[in-house]
């Protein structure tokens, strides 16, 4: 049996659109930048992860992401830096990050110093951090009921009966506060 010869110029394989995009545009790897951010401070890292996923749910079409990019913060960061934040990280994201919007953590001097190191690495000016830091500190100063940093009570080791009286008094105070509301 003789089969006719086929001309290959009419049979071109279909290209996957994702691989075609990757071939036309070289994606930069931001893994080192990500590791630097994550390695600075646990509170900053926790807020950063939550904001990344919050940004993803609000601004990114999930069909554009691969499965690993949905749940892996480093892969998500690389995707965002290549596709959404190619010029710079948006100011809205930075403001939410510095103000610790999602975790509610109050920034200490060490946290601000760590943010300064991160922003230097990212090429963001110190003035931006300073302006936002002043805004967040003014919000902290206008808080209605500032919490006490520590409670001075009797030691449980040296005077247990006194501690018991102290704790009962504190519980009564809490009950009266609840009853008032």
Secondary structure, 3 states (H helix, E strand, C coil): CCCCCCCHHHCCCCCCHHHHHHHHCCCCCCHHHHHHHHCCCHHHHHHHHHHHHHHHHHHCCHHHCCHHHHHCHHHHHHHHHHHCCCCCCCHHHHHHHHCCCCCCCCCCHHHHHHHHHHHHHHCCCHHHHHHHHHHHHHHHHCCCCCCCCCCCCCCCCCCHHHHHHHHHHHHHHHHHHHHHC
